[in-house]
Amino acid sequence: MKRNVVTTTPFDDQKPGTSGLRKKVAVFQAANYLENFVQAVFDTIFDTAAAPPGSTLVLGGDGRYFNREAIQVILRMAAANGFGKVLVGQGGILSTPAASCVIRKYGCYGGIILSASHNPGGPEGDFGIKYNTGNGGPAPEKITAAIYARSRVLASYRIVEAPAVALDSIGSQSLGEMCVEVIDPVADYAELMESLFDFDVIRNLIGSGFRLCFDAMHAVTGPYAREILERRLGAAPGTVINGVPLPDFGQGHPDPNLTYAHQLVAIMYGADAASTPDFGAASDGDGDRNMILGRGFFVTPSDSLAVIAANAALVPGYASGLAGIARSMPTSAAADRVAEKLGVPCYETPTGWKFFGNLMDAGKVTLCGEESFGTGSSHVREKDGLWAVLFWLNILAKRRLSVEQIVSRHWAEFGRNIYSRHDYEALPADVAAGVMAQVRGRFAELPGCRLGDYRVKFCDDFSYVDPIDGSLSTGQGLRVGFEDGSRIVFRISGTGTEGATLRIYLEAIEPDPARHQVDAQQALAGLIEIAQDLAQLKQRTGREQPTVIT
């Protein structure tokens, strides 16, 4: 078997973000583009010219277009770079949390995950790749920065010439001196879930007539949800809808929110309550995000984290207590009050799961959450959509209340953080930057000013010193905080591949139980008006309303 060193041209546009490298499929299909990035990863993570003897790599993706082709390239490059073994999901499938699970369970050197998360797929869609370290979590900034630097000077890459590896049959095969082991992508993850949650009590709930609907959005969690929800927990066949992963996600947008999970929303908000399921949930392209719905009731991701934390003692895997809670800065402060009552710390971090990973590795936190529909815990080092669904089912099975009742009682105890996110997608980059500059330019005059019904307490550009490694992250989002605890946050998201996504986060504190059922957009109307005025949104973007409201 021939091992080649292929000449390549350095790229200057490959800088990976917090979620790895994401581009249009056509960009990855260009000559040497994928190879350049993969070799930059290998060159960065090895102290020598090849993997340490016996090193094992985990490899898989969400099944989107170009997934199989990319896996074949990476396998051949892994063999040329000295890996002893690669564990690859059957059919090239491996959800992001499952990949983290496998890395940790088998003590692997690291993993390569192929996904653009919740972005659309297909030939005209998006593709992505990221490296996860031996703790199972996304590579920290110092590694992603080194990968980027290496990709800009790389002159060649190593690859073996070999026939395609058979991905559809579980078992081992050789690729040169390297072993490729095709594994069941669901088994290890399902075993981990069964160790954390009380499957017996959930089975009893489902057996009592409790009905649920899980929308896999033709993405990676279909096989996982069918195995766990339908086969192991006894939910009726058909509980999992859109359960077959497709390269183009059925021409849908695999983002579990009220806009894109429209089929599930229609089911859960059905006119006939008698035929509406008791519980609804959805997950995204690579399985790390979740949306939770009750009958005609939406649970914000911020509230979901707070409710999970407040009820964690009901779940076997968390019954001994929480070390702490962490949330991203744009996520509402609902979890903070739960942490205060539990007597555990609550950390506010930049957006990006790798910041949580440091805290989890140090034993500082157990539960983590982001407002962007990501929730998880120290069981892996990624957010985990199906884990959150099972956590909710375990709570529902123990408390025997509806989703809405559980959230309403939570608000009665802790107060309600009325919360919403307004996304302005696919803006020209200069327009999004102009909005941020406009807001930043107002900061000097704002503290102490009254804007509508709110008096400004502070304004800042959020920065974070990691308490574990001391690293500094700046420019993480513009915050306008008010004296009553309400706030507005402006941030440009790094998850898109087309234009820029401007996100505006709005949070108002409502302690009065009599007002807890108020519509969020109505309750936030004053803050929405302030945000539009501060940013000159309509004038600068030409948009009358956000693309997505959650």
Summary of the structure (lengths in Angstrom):
residues: 550
radius of gyration: 23.1
end to end distance: 53.3
largest distance: 73.2
contacts: 2030
relative contact order: 0.11
helix: 36%
strand: 26%
